[in-house]
Amino acid sequence: MDTVERKISAPTLSSPGTRRLTEPYPCARRLGASCRLAAVNAHLDTLFSLSGRTALVTGGSSGIGLGIADALARAGAQVVLMARTEERLRDAAERIAADGCSVDWVSVDLSDRTALLAAADEAARRFGEADILVNCAGVNLRPPLEDLTEADWDRTLATNLTAPFLLGQRFGPGMARRGWGRIINIASQQSVRAFGNSGGYGASKAGIAGLTRSQAEAWSPRGVRVNAIVPGFVVTPLTKDVSSDPDLLAALAGRTMVGRNGDPADFAGVAVFLAGNASEYVTGQLLFVDGGFSAT
Ligand SMILES: NC(=O)c1ccc[n+]([C@@H]2O[C@H](COP(=O)([O-])OP(=O)(O)OC[C@H]3O[C@@H](n4cnc5c(N)ncnc54)[C@H](OP(=O)(O)O)[C@@H]3O)[C@@H](O)[C@H]2O)c1
């Protein structure tokens, strides 16, 4: 082992939330640089650390939202979960806090505009204004389009599209005034294509793609970056009707390039990237995190 390797693999600096290198850093050897572990970690912190940031994650009690909330907390953010069911919120917060991460929750039905605004104010009062907003809460009602009622439509649009709009209106201008912010919306393959018996949901997710661009256009000049993650098929409570059919599940996995369906943990890296300084020059984009599903 040469000098550089010894310096880098020595157990030294650590701070919560950022993954530490335990292996020799190959580029250091290639460049012949005296790239010390402290410098490597400082570089990674500059790009990815969320220490000092407050992140509000709707839908953070389950599935993809829980995966994202956990990742942001592990990267150093103080995380606030928002969803309806208190028991699931409590369980999720306990799970995230188990490793010493900072997390709390506020219960609210986001399809109720008045309750949403009150909950947003409560979160801000208790935990500070959000620097990072993740709009992940969603519902997918699946009757054939001709059987979709107006009530189904209203509930779908209220939760999946109006809530992200209202939370953006609540927190986006403050982020812009402070000169730094991140909004991450969760879109869907249905933002760009149709899928079986999901007409109302597809319309709401197509709207999320447009909202992402509108929010980016409004606030990017003042330090806010707004992007959407487009998942592939992920087994969660939302997709239990589909995932209870093993043949369909296998067919969906077969359509990906990596040969499997998604897992909530697959969104950790992209969420930390989009929530931090590393995404400084990325805004108004749909990022497909789908194992290549959309590229086939
Ligand atoms: N799973 C997939 O394959 C997939 C693919 C593409 C996009 N997505 C999107 O990813 C996001 C998360 O989905 P998921 O699969 O992780 O679903 P999930 O496990 O069912 O989680 C949905 C979350 O949203 C919350 N929620 C639902 N309605 C709400 C309301 N009215 N007010 C407040 N919170 C509400 C739920 O908590 P409560 O029920 O307790 O309120 C839960 O925390 C959704 O936007 C979904 O459209 C999922």
The ligand as a Gaussian input file, in Angstrom:
#p B3LYP/6-31G(d) Opt

LIG

0 1
 N      -45.162000       2.659000      -6.225000
 C      -44.987000       2.948000      -7.516000
 O      -44.801000       2.043000      -8.363000
 C      -44.988000       4.375000      -7.978000
 C      -44.642000       4.631000      -9.308000
 C      -44.650000       5.935000      -9.756000
 C      -44.968000       6.965000      -8.907000
 N      -45.294000       6.688000      -7.617000
 C      -45.621000       7.839000      -6.755000
 O      -44.819000       7.801000      -5.606000
 C      -45.503000       8.436000      -4.543000
 C      -45.486000       7.520000      -3.330000
 O      -46.145000       6.326000      -3.659000
 P      -45.876000       4.962000      -2.894000
 O      -45.937000       3.902000      -3.926000
 O      -44.700000       5.078000      -2.028000
 O      -47.252000       4.861000      -2.061000
 P      -47.582000       4.510000      -0.539000
 O      -46.583000       3.569000       0.033000
 O      -49.012000       4.106000      -0.576000
 O      -47.431000       5.913000       0.197000
 C      -48.356000       6.944000      -0.022000
 C      -48.127000       7.985000       1.053000
 O      -48.985000       9.094000       0.806000
 C      -49.742000       9.362000       1.997000
 N      -51.013000       9.925000       1.598000
 C      -51.930000       9.412000       0.739000
 N      -53.004000      10.201000       0.664000
 C      -52.767000      11.249000       1.503000
 C      -53.516000      12.398000       1.876000
 N      -54.736000      12.653000       1.386000
 N      -52.966000      13.251000       2.753000
 C      -51.754000      13.025000       3.292000
 N      -50.998000      11.955000       2.966000
 C      -51.513000      11.072000       2.097000
 C      -49.842000       7.995000       2.671000
 O      -50.103000       8.059000       4.065000
 P      -51.597000       8.000000       4.657000
 O      -52.352000       6.997000       3.829000
 O      -51.445000       7.612000       6.078000
 O      -52.140000       9.370000       4.505000
 C      -48.439000       7.472000       2.443000
 O      -47.543000       8.046000       3.355000
 C      -46.913000       8.743000      -5.046000
 O      -46.976000      10.093000      -5.448000
 C      -47.044000       7.849000      -6.247000
 O      -47.939000       8.372000      -7.194000
 C      -45.318000       5.425000      -7.122000

